Amino acid sequence: MIPVVLFAYSRPAHLSRALNALKANQVPLIYAFSDGPRKPDNAGAVAEVRRLLHAVDWCRVVVCERNTNLGLGRSILAGVTEILKKHSAAIIIEDDIVCVPGSYNYLCAALEHYKDDSRVMSVSAWNHSLITPADIKEQPYFDGRPGCWGWGTWDRAWEGMQTDAKTLMQNCLEQGIDVYKYGTDLVEMAKVELKWNIWAVRFAYLHILKKGLSLRPPWGMAEQIGFGTEGSNTLSSGRWVPQAAKPCPPLTGRWPEPLEHPDCALLHQNTSGKRPGLAMRQYYFLRRITPRPIWRMLQRLKA
């Protein structure tokens, strides 16, 4: 049995929709992590979230109520690590992810099929037309950059997530791996991962470092409903204009060979920023190796 690991904070209306979707998917087991209030004003909403979690009577639910506020990044890192010590695989859902019926079985089938293939590190329920190759029809395909809105992984693939994104990125550079291959946004997010308390960039660079792949569906089976002022890291959709989730693709048993689609990297670059030119790379390199006091002095002289 593959569990769903559900993360919730202070959005009961979002959580209600996410739970209804999980019920429609006939999920048998949920580990729910409820983060603690960040400030007294959040206490009421957090209490309502916990009431909704404890009211679930259509499957087994194990609720973990945090006494303190870990924030999104630390909450997911700690929660997924804890559950993958008990289960060899898990599907991760946040309270603003709504999956169509059948998506749980689809992800479970994919996790079962690739469980012993080290080339595959994750599976995803979410996708977007901006990053989907033009020749994809009804079959899933492989991407070198993983999704983070409705996804699954194994304990073997999670190994290494104790290392921060900036260090993983540096490890990539030391091995001659292009850290800009899947968009400049990853490079920028790695720099602020710990400050902003985010986590997905770490998983992305772990994939890149290990040359791992993520299975993506031909279209989105999950919808992100969390854009807005209530979200921790999704204040605006920006270029990711929300797209309605479509019915689950047919489960034919014909899973693709783990080979990355050749268009993926360029699609990510077109959407999330292409690598800087030589002059800019030299600039960033000099900035990285120059001691901060000297760099500040040079900037003052330049001004």
Secondary structure, 3 states (H helix, E strand, C coil): CCCEEEEECCCHHHHHHHHHHHHHCCCCEEEEEECCCCCHHHHHHHHHHHHHHHCCCCCEEEEEECCCCCHHHHHHHHHHHHHCCCCCEEEEEECCEEECCCHHHHHHHHHHHCCCCCCEEEEECCCCHHHCCCCCCCCCEEECCCCCCCEEEEHHHHCCCCCCHHHHHHHHHHCCCCCCCCCHHHHHHHHHHHHHCCCHHHHHHHHHHHCCEEEECCCCCEEECCCCCCCCCCCCCCCCCCCCCCCCCCCCCCCCCCCECCCHHHHHHHHHCCCCCHHHHHHHHHHHHCCHHHHHHHHHHHC
